[in-house]
């Protein structure tokens, strides 16, 4: 059947992090997990040698993508930052904001199927949805730090 006027839009979320994700438990972002490790005085643990990278996108940019998708042409659009950053970058940024020394514990990756890099191609998302990420990894983590600290205090 055909449904004239029906619009179907999909958003493909990349590695979303930010406010109110603690409920996800072990599937919460590496940013939250590594931040809590640092605040607990633990060594952050990464697969050797922390150079695996992901497209990390702050929740406020994901909300922006969703709002901009309303009423736009049907399609599937990537909701990401368009930039791939390493897990070492995350630890460095978190350690700086939390004023912690980060002695990373690198261990062998046990997964043969592990994806070493992801990066969202957001050109179509920019062109059709007029989407422009506003949060670099540095800016997003800085905005998230107060909540990471609050969560850590609640867990104590």
Residue, then its C-alpha position, 0 to 999 in steps of 0.5 A: x500500500x501507499x500512504x500519501x503524505x506519510x513521512x518517516x524519518x529515522x535518526x541513527x545515534x552514535x555514542x550518546x553521552x550526557x545528562x540523565x544516562x546513569x539509569x543505563x547502568x553498564x551500558x552508560x557511556x564510557x565518559x560516565x564510566x571512566x569519570x566514575x572510575x577516576x573519582x573512585x580513585x581507580x585506574x581507568x581501564x582501556x583496551x591496549x592502547x586506548x587509540x580506539x575511537x568513536x564519534x561521541x555526541x552530547x545529548x543536547x546535540x541529539x535533542x537538537x537533531x530530533x527537533x530539527x527532523x520534525x517535518x523534514x523529508x523522509x530519510x535516515x540521518x546520522x546524529x553524531x558529532x562528525x568527529x572521531x575521538x580516542x578513549x585516551x582523549x576521554x581520559x585526558x579530558x576527564x582527568x583535567x576537569x576532575x583534577x585527577x591523575x590518570x594512570x591508565x590500565x591497558x589490557x588486551x581486547x578480548x573481542x575479535x569482532x571489535x570495531x576500532x573506529x566509528x565516525x558519523x557522516x553528518x553531511x546529509x544531516x547538516x544539509x537536510x535537517x540544518x543540523x550543526x553539532x554545538x558540543x565538541x568532546x571538550x565542551x560536552x564533558x565540561x557540561x557533564x562534569x557536575x552531574x558525574x560528580x553528583x552521581x559519584x557522591x550519591x554512590x558513596 
